[in-house]
Amino acid sequence: MTTVRTDPYGTLSDGTAVTIATLSAGCGVRLSVISYGGIITALETPDREGRTGNIVLGFANLADYETHNGDCHFGALIGRYANRIARGHFTLDGRPFQLPLNDGPNTLHGGPDGFGRRVWDLEVLGDDAVRLSLDSPDGDAGFPGTLRAAVVYRLADDGSLAIEYQATTDQPTVVNLTNHSYFNLAGNGGGTIGDHVAQIEADHYTPVDETLIPTGEVSLVEGTALDFRTATLIGTRLREASLALTRGYDHNWVVRPAPPGELALAAIIRDPASGRTLTCRTTQPGLQFYTGNFLDGTKVGSAGTLYRQTDGFALETQHFPDSPNQPGFPSTVLRPGETYRHRTVFSFATD
């Protein structure tokens, strides 16, 4: 049976109090989430020997999250718009909107003050879940409409983690929410994930230009370094020249759709050393698989080690990058009277 408890986690530099919620399942999986950024600070799962370890990257305390997490987004909820918007600009119903730039010429993850840097309202939902709620006012970071967002973290008795997103608006807007946890199935601080084995259930991906903005094409993965249709070591093609722009994997795969009412299988990642396997299922059409390419050894993690390239991977379930400027991509427009919904489930096993 899953249990939930909450405790003080500290205060931000402006004096705002932050809460931590700990969800524990009887199978040995334990999740820790804080109200600052909705950040998953720890996710503990057993290995094949039954030894429990934290499999997500993060910092040791609130001060480090406040100071250092603005560019790496460890464990954070991302919004209003996950991934990139070209030139920070889009037009909706004939009205132009300009967002702050924070990724060269583009806007990334909602801008420099995105949802991962906000304090969310945290409440306990029964024995197995917590809900985080945030109101984003009209004009926040340049986005139109007052957006009311809520995210539920639900830990089942079998240890699977469901993340359930919901949002409404009072004006037409665009929205694309996700979680930005970095996983290392060997354990936080366990070194490279190049020896993990990945399978991504996608036949296509969206190529990008030199600023990592989609070109608008949807291309086959066959014959490219992005072909993970069969289980493949992540490190096998990680240094191929075709990945030079992104310094590794930082691409959006087009997830094969599921039958109506079901979650699509997006990815299965396995660490042969620990025996841990992570399976990701989602309602979203895209999956951004990212191998920590911009971790440069300047950040000390909660395990007391420096984080470097390929020390973790992210599975960001999402709509496609730059969709507001790409009419051929699935729409991210949300209108009054509609509800944005998105569900992703991470499940864990050992061999």
N, C-alpha and C positions, 0 to 999 in steps of 0.2 A: 504493500500500500504506500502511495506517495504522501509525503507530508510537506508542509510549507511553514517557514518561520521568517520573520523580518527582524532586522536589527539596524541600529545606526551605523553608517559607514564613514561618516566624517562630514566636514563642511567645505564648501568651495571658498575661493578667495574672497568672494563677496558676502560670505556668511551663510549662504543657503545650505540647509541641511540635506544630506543625501542618505537614502535608505538602501540596504541590501536585502534581497529576498533569496532564501536558500530552499530549493526544492529537492527532496531526497526520495528516490524510488527504492523499493525493497530489494531490487536486483543489483544494487550497488552503484547506480548512476546518480550523480548529484550535480545540480545546476545552480550557479550563483549569478544573479542579475542585480544591477544597481539602477536607481532612478535617474542618475546622470547618464544621458545618452541612451538609456535602455540597454546598457552595455552588458554583455555576457562576460563576466570576469573569470569564470572557471566552469569547466564541464568535465567532470571526473567520471571515467568509465573503466571497467576492468579489462585487463589483457587476458591472453589465453591461460595464464597461470593463476588468474583471479586477483592479481595485484592491481589496485586502483590507482589511476594517475590522471592528472589534468591534461586534456588534449587540445586546449585552445591557448593561443598566445595572448598576452596582456601585460599589464603593469601591476606592481605590488601594492599601490595605494592610490587614493583619490587625487592627490596632488600631481602625481605623474600622469594620470589620465587627463586632468585638466590642462597640463602644460604641454604634453607630448603627443596626445592622440589626435590632434587636429588634421594631421596629414596621413596617418596610417590607419585610423578608424578601427582599431582593435575591438572586435565584438559589438560595434555600435549599430544602432538603428539608423538607417540612411533615408533622408528625405529633404525637401519634398521630392526631389528627382534623383534616383540612384543613377550612377554613371555620368556620362558626359553629355552636355548640350553645346553644340557648336557656337562659338563666339558669344556664348551666354545669351543668345537671342532666339526668340521664336515669335510667331504670329498666330493668334487664336481669334477666330471669328473676325478677322480683319484688323485686330488691334495688335500693335507690336509691344513686346515686353523685353526688357533688358535686365539680365541678372548679373551679379558681381562675378568677375573672373577670378579663378583660383587655381587653374591648371593650364598655364601658358595662355593661349588665346581663348580658352574654353572654360565653362563652368563644370565642376566635378562634384558629385554627391550633394547637390543643393547649395553649393557655395561655401565660403569660409566659416559660416556660422550655421551649418546645417543641423538637422535634428539630432545628430550624434553629439552635439555640444549643448543640448538643452536639458533642463530638468523636467522629467515627465512625472505626472501623478501616478503613484504605484498603489494598487490595491490587490488584496488577496481574493481569489475566486475559489472557494471551496478548498478541497484537500490537495488539488493537483495543479493549480494554475495561479498566475498573477497577470493582471492587466495593467498596462501602462498607457496613459492618455495624455494627449498634447493638443492644445489649440494654437494654430498658426494663423495670425491675423492677415487680413487683406493687405497685400503689398510686402509681406514678409519675404526678404531676399529677392524682391522683384516679382514674386509670383502673385497672380490675381486670386481673389476670393479668400474668405476665411475657411481654412481647412481644419476639420476636427478629426484627428487621427487616434486610433486605438490599436494596440498590439497586445496579443495574449501569448504568453509563453506557457505551454501546457506539457507537463512531464507525465507520461503514462507509466503504469506499473511495470511494463516491460522495458522501460528506460528510453523509449522513443520520445523525441522532442518535437512537438508541433508548434510552429510560429504562425499565428493567425492575424492577418492585417485587415484593417477596415478604416475607411475614411469617407467623409461627406464634405460638401462644399456649398456655399451660398452663391457662388458665381462660377461660370465656366473656368476651368483651370486644367493643369496637367499634373499628374501624380504618378510616382513610381517608387515604391518603398521596398526595402530589403534589409537584411542583417549582414554585417561585414565581419563575421568571425573568421579568424585564421585558425586552421586545424593543423595539428601534427600528431598523427596516430601513434607515433613512437613516444609521445609525451612532450609537453611544453619544455623547450630547451633541449629537445632530443636530436638536434642537428637537421640535416637536409631532408626534404621530402622527395628528393630525386629517386630514392629507392622504394617509394610507394608505387603501387600498381593502380592505374586509373582506367575506368571505362566510362565514357560519356555517350549517352544515348542520343546522338544527333548525327544526321547525315549532312547538315549544312551549317555554315557560320556566316557572320557578317564581316567582310574585310574592312580594314580601316586605312585612313590616309596617314600622313606623317605626324599629325597631331592627335592620332588615335580616335578620330571621328569616322563613323561608318561612311563608306562611299555610296551606300544605297543598294549595293549588290547583295545577293544572297548566293553564296558559292558552296560547292561541294567540298567536303573535307577530304574526300578520296584523293590520295596522292600528295597530301600535304602533311606538315608536322602536327596538324590539328586532328588527325584521324585517330580517335580513341574508341572506335566502334567495337574493337576487341580489346581486352585487358592488356595494357602496355605500361612498362615502367615510365614514370613521369620524366625521368632523366634521360631517356633514350634519345630524344630529339630536342632536348631543351636548349642546346647550344647551336642549333641550325641557324644559318644566316637568315632564313626567312622570318625568324623571330627577333631580328635585330631591333626593329622599331619599338617593340614592346619589352625588350630585354628578357624575354621569356614568354610564358603564357599570360596573356591579359586580354582575352578575346571573348566575344559573345557567341555561344553556340545556340542554334535553333533546336530546341528540344522537340523530339518526336511527340506529337499530341497523343493524349490518352483518350480512351473511350469516354463518352459523356458521363459525368458524375464521378470519375476516378482521377486520382493524381497521376501525373506522368512521371515515369522513372527518368530522372535526369542524369544521375551519376552514381557510380559505386567506386569507392576508394578503399584500398587495402594496404596495410603495412605488414609485410611478411615477417618482420622481426618480432613484433608484439602480438601478431595474430588479430589485431583489431580491424574491423571493417565498418565503414560508414556508408550508408545508402541514403541518397537524397531524392525525394519525390516532391512534386510541386504542381500548382495550377498555372504557373507562369510560362510564357512561351520561350523565354530565354534563360541562359545560364552563363554568367561570367565566371570563368575559371581563371584564377589569378594565383601566381606562384610567388608572391612576395618579392617581386622584382626590384622594388625601390627600398627595401630594407637594406641599410648600408652599414650596419655595425655601430650606429650611434645611439641606439636605444637599448637600455637595460630592462629586460623583462622580469616577470614575476618569479621566474626560476633562478634569477641571478646571473643570467647569461646575456651576452649581446646578441641581438637579432640581426641576421644577415640574409642575403638573397636565398630563396628557396628554403627558409626555415619554417615556412607554413604555407598552406594553400587556402584560398577562399572559394566558396561555392555560393555566388550571389545570384539567387533566383530573382528574375526581373523581367520587365519589358525591355526592348532593345534600346541601346544607347541612341541618343539624338532623335528619338521617335517624333518629337514635336516638329522636327524639320524634315522628316522622311515620310512622305505620304504613302509609300509602299509598305511601311512597317505597321504592325498592329497598333491601334490608337491608344494613347495614354490620356486622352481627354476625359475629364470627369465633369458632369454637369449637375446643377441643382436637382434634387429628387432622385439622383442615382447614388449608389453605394459602391465604392471601390472595395473589392475583396480579393484576398490573396492568401493562400495557405501553402506552407512548406513543411515537410516532415523529415527530420533526420533520425535514422534508426541505426542502432549499433549492435554488432555481433562480434564473436570471435570464432576462429577456425579451430 
